């Protein structure tokens, strides 16, 4: 019995280590290449350790790498991505939480039909809506502006976020809402003083999903952001296709890729336990 358990445990750990290496291998290759100089990055194997590791490629990618004819690096686009992500996530969370509360606990007329439409909206490919939105924004004079980009992120994120909030609020005690209504509280008063204090976990879960989706987006940023509000993901793609010296700088490209991937990675590392807690927590656990 002991031998069987021991063999099973060894097999389990071997599987977990192999899986972790499989997913970590691309990140390791990116990091090793970013720490090399240009000649070493082009000539050596991607798995060879850098002879003299340095952060020059990161500094170049941030401040002086050429993206098309613009040789100011991806630093400015980083702040574009921060503004886009913060605005899109904040607006989405507020609207989705209000929608989820209304659909779950307010006995909304035709709430079932609205929920069904949200389910449809959550699974319809957003690519088929891009052209109509481009035409609408162009007619409204806001195409390729921050307003257009934030609006499309909010629109495409609302269905799934609303469902997350709605499913969380369904488990809250309905007596709390009834008692608050008996005391004369209105919809937004109940939302502010009763619902929000119990919503920390679901806000963390929805916030992480929203931040990751908005930050990693490429297609919407390319179409609706334009040159002024180009996010980092679009900049990195343009950087890889640009060669100011005629020779590809793989180390700079890898450094820019790593800088772009770092914020969502740090969010997961720093708030992973809160994400799991929010997913698995009970209805009234704060």
Steps between C-alpha positions, in 0.01 A plus 500: 500500500780736594688416183190560290436836662864598459505411131175686444633808676822492296296470180280791607796727573669397176186592307469836678866587441478401133185709457659801671809474280287470188322828574807674643732412210388787269543749785849362573599535133369858490689594816829339390486668160417840652810480723737447202651757266386518136780287353465230763121495464531447125781246503454286809236241578196633682575261789860615550555716808615859427877550536465844661137562593389863503183707482598711200235339280231595751617862508507511120155344468357743752646829378669484160383202294358593159134429434461593138654848477445575868813414699372576850449142618192347656503707820235744380280216382531344844323797654243484219428141604478600866244775429296275269502212748414708807211682330360191327521282810358761739201580280436133421507393866262773613245438223529121519454494878189720477362281221576183695328636810191600302477163323560294813313673783271775374219294341558680172223462242613289204819428688516149355488633145773754577713225653454289186609791282808542716582133454473546124717813519764317703555236234450691174844560340572869532680502166167507316408825679819690419399644163161637619673657799766658280229654285305624804806655663612657171157661456515619860848646453666292774666223298859426609469694822524403865121526528448249219755255636367508857143471372566183299685339791210579732240374252678171433588442864157570651319172413741262671569737793128552558448124509780465755346764728148365449603145594673631812207716611246220452652333806458804725214486755192659348382599848770766515357673195143470627596644837680791336198572278270492802725761662446722197829446318497533123686303235826694509493539878476123539770452242732745677445401863397133483631343180842664455638407847435133418643513148877522554570144387297519181649841416848348526408210271326721243773764521780252430311357202426845363853636546652195333261514205540874439877510549567202271265617225654557159223516241282766664801714585623478141163598351357749748811646668673660204847650536415723795365229730692200372539243781815301575384182326467683167833675555684173560359350179615809308839495675567141393432594137727807514876486454675838514843350431391237249589225750232354729561571869354190660611600848316834481189330362504246781555770761204699365288185505595430860426859606159473336419172673632607840201699640235223468758247617570704813127542562455123499802441720399764755127433509478134402389387845227765505387386155467140618330617819252704299420209271453249778360715782147472625235761442543703818872456561666842503 
